[in-house]
Amino acid sequence: MKYALDTNIVIRYFRNETKIFQQVNEAIYNEYKLYIPKVVDYEIRRGLAIMPVPSSKKEFLYENLLKKCIIIELSIFSWKHAIMACN
């Protein structure tokens, strides 16, 4: 199975929201392919960088999560397909 994680899922993972935390960890355990689009990586890193109080715990969680994910670039086809799926 393959999953692409969006910014909201990663943030909820940081917050240790039980359902999301369990689902992501289950996907990791089952060796599913997890993808993080480059734009999501940017948003997460930017958010961590501008936090009023630095959170080494969240940075540590994110770096560990990245070790289990593949960073991907979205093509114009991918963007169009994602937009069409929302309609």
Legacy VTK file of the C-alpha trace (Angstrom):
# vtk DataFile Version 3.0
C-alpha trace
ASCII
DATASET POLYDATA
POINTS 87 float
0.000 0.000 0.000
1.045 3.588 -0.573
0.130 6.728 1.332
0.977 10.379 0.791
0.951 12.360 4.009
-0.312 15.917 3.915
0.560 18.743 6.281
-2.525 18.232 8.456
-1.728 14.550 9.005
1.874 15.321 9.999
0.707 18.024 12.431
-1.828 15.651 13.965
0.944 13.040 14.217
3.027 15.608 16.150
0.103 16.202 18.486
0.001 12.477 19.168
-3.654 12.257 18.138
-4.285 8.624 18.899
-5.976 7.520 15.673
-3.495 9.282 13.347
-0.457 8.286 15.425
-1.579 4.636 15.387
-2.364 4.636 11.659
0.970 6.149 10.656
2.896 3.814 12.965
0.912 0.829 11.662
1.762 1.814 8.088
5.443 2.075 9.075
5.308 -1.293 10.853
3.680 -2.941 7.825
6.340 -1.369 5.593
3.834 0.531 3.472
5.344 3.159 1.230
4.859 6.573 2.791
5.371 9.691 0.721
5.699 13.314 1.734
5.376 15.848 -1.095
8.116 18.485 -1.161
5.555 21.216 -0.522
4.475 19.448 2.688
8.115 19.082 3.751
8.549 22.829 3.222
5.390 23.677 5.189
6.411 21.498 8.133
10.001 22.776 8.222
8.799 26.378 7.911
6.296 25.867 10.716
8.955 24.366 12.976
11.357 27.214 12.164
8.907 29.992 13.096
7.557 28.466 16.310
7.806 31.007 19.151
9.265 28.283 21.376
11.470 25.804 19.496
10.298 22.226 19.831
13.144 19.762 19.620
10.625 16.979 20.286
8.649 17.838 17.128
11.838 18.255 15.111
13.029 14.852 16.366
9.654 13.256 15.519
9.706 14.776 12.044
13.287 13.718 11.301
12.457 10.160 12.408
9.302 10.161 10.308
11.292 11.336 7.281
13.593 8.331 7.639
10.589 6.145 6.881
9.183 8.264 4.048
10.060 9.173 0.514
10.050 12.868 -0.385
8.360 13.358 -3.751
7.867 16.190 -6.196
4.359 16.546 -7.548
4.087 16.865 -11.292
1.495 19.022 -13.038
-0.391 15.787 -13.779
-0.445 14.949 -10.059
-1.721 18.412 -9.155
-4.475 18.259 -11.773
-5.472 14.762 -10.685
-5.631 15.854 -7.018
-7.731 18.892 -7.890
-10.130 16.830 -9.999
-10.514 14.305 -7.159
-11.762 17.124 -4.901
-14.607 18.049 -7.243
LINES 1 88
87 0 1 2 3 4 5 6 7 8 9 10 11 12 13 14 15 16 17 18 19 20 21 22 23 24 25 26 27 28 29 30 31 32 33 34 35 36 37 38 39 40 41 42 43 44 45 46 47 48 49 50 51 52 53 54 55 56 57 58 59 60 61 62 63 64 65 66 67 68 69 70 71 72 73 74 75 76 77 78 79 80 81 82 83 84 85 86
